[in-house]
Amino acid sequence: MGDTKMPQNLPDLQREVSECGPDADRFARLVYWLKKGGSQFPKLYLKYYDEDYRAVHTKCAVDTNVEVVYVPLKQIMTTDKAKSSAIGKAIRSSGYVMNCSHSWLACYLCQEKHNPNSYWKPFIDILPDKYYNMPIFFSDHYNKHLKGSYSLEMATTRNRQLRQEYDGIVSRCPEFRKYHYLEFVWGRLAVITRIFSLEINGRTTDGLVPMADMLNHHPTRQTTWGYSDKKHGFVMTTTRKVGTDEQIFDSYGRKWQGRYFVNYGFTIDENYEDNDAVIHGHLVTDDPHYALKRRYMGGWTVREFQPQAQWNRKARDLLSFFRTLGASGEELQNRPNFNCPISIRNEMAALILLEEACEKSLTKFPESLQTDHKLLKTNRWEDSNHRNCVVMRAGEKEVLMWYIKLCRDGRSLLALPYEKHAKNAPPINTRFRPYYDAVIEPLVRKQTQYTKI
């Protein structure tokens, strides 16, 4: 049973919860429960900003490599504990196989939320009651701002997967039928937005770690964390200095914008390296070399790509497909490796087709990128959901525009004599330069050498 009764005088809790606003009572019970159970976070306190944003701040300046959070194993809600619970045993006995491991913890949360004497009550009480910021709950009011964005399909797919998981559980496990579908969804969202992957005594598992899960995301992490078998608990340590009263952040890792948005309900400003967009390639049936190209493509005639605006593996796969689409009969007869550039003519053809595909993707968005940038500059929004929608769609358009520029600049450079490349080559520290070094410069140099021969 969770001891949630509060002693009258707890001066050591005042600093930890004094800025928690309407959440002060709930967070006081959480802090009391954590401390009584052996958790330690003496340099941190909780701060309330609004209903959708809470944070962890420092009471004092914290140096690098300082342990700021310790949570013993008994206060970590792990997947193994969920499987060993009453509802976990019932699901396992039913024979149902979970499609997602997060569902174990979600089901356990549903069980414990309905238990007024649950050991986990102080922790469950601070979890958000609703997730208005999650795209899976968006109505047409918000979805209209996402027209053209792949995040709409992501949210639809996520809803379908959640429904299938819930229906699968209740079809095999009568004990879970007492919990409503939306309760299960609440549990899954609580898990995905707070989960830690841990290795405990040589076993890999997932866990919900109170207090540590309150740190918000920042691309540049300020902490590192993991389970310590020696200390029998979760340990979080700083990786840089943090000043007094500063917010202290964790990092959820590098992810494309759609994952931040659909999985966590927020977006990252200026996420240039990891923004991505959907680009479709299509082999038309009236192509004179349709059969041969289809064979080169492994039977595929339509492909969907989701690259970032940089020259990496995804971009190379993208160009490989479009090189195949643009190949001539003579080039196909030579059995080339389209993963590599094969000729100036073919590269130009591929870039023309890629530009057309990007333009087609752009037409799916009603608003222009200029409109999005203007909205972001004026910073006037209905609410944070509206802003996240615009940041999401703007990032996709920026990626598409980057590829359009790559196609145009690439064709211009491919048309230049080799002796002019030293003057016209893109600057070294640009995202276009790796493509130039890997593809354009070698092709033009090879053509020049062949001409001289």
Protein Blocks (a to p, Z undefined) as FASTA:
>chain_A
ZZfbdcfblfklmmmmmmnmjmlmmmmmmmmmmmmnopacfkbccddfblmlccdddfbd
cdehiafbdcdfklpccfklmmmmmklmmmmmnopacfbfklmmmmmmmmmmmmmkbfkl
mmmmmpcfbdfkbmklpcfklmmmmgoiaklmmmmmmmmmmmmmmmmmmmmmmmlmmpcf
klmmmmmmmmmmmpccddeehiacddddehjlmpccdfbacbdcdddfklopacdddfbd
cdehiacdddebjadfklmmmmnopacehilklgccdddddddfklmklmmmmmmnnopa
bdcddddfdddfklmmmmmmmmmmmpcfklmmnopafkbcfbfklmmmmmmmmmmmmmmm
mmmpmbafklmmmmmmnopafblmlmmmmmmmmmmmmmmmmmmmmmmmmmmmmmpcfklm
mmmpccfkbcklmmmmmmmmmmmmmmmmmmmZZ
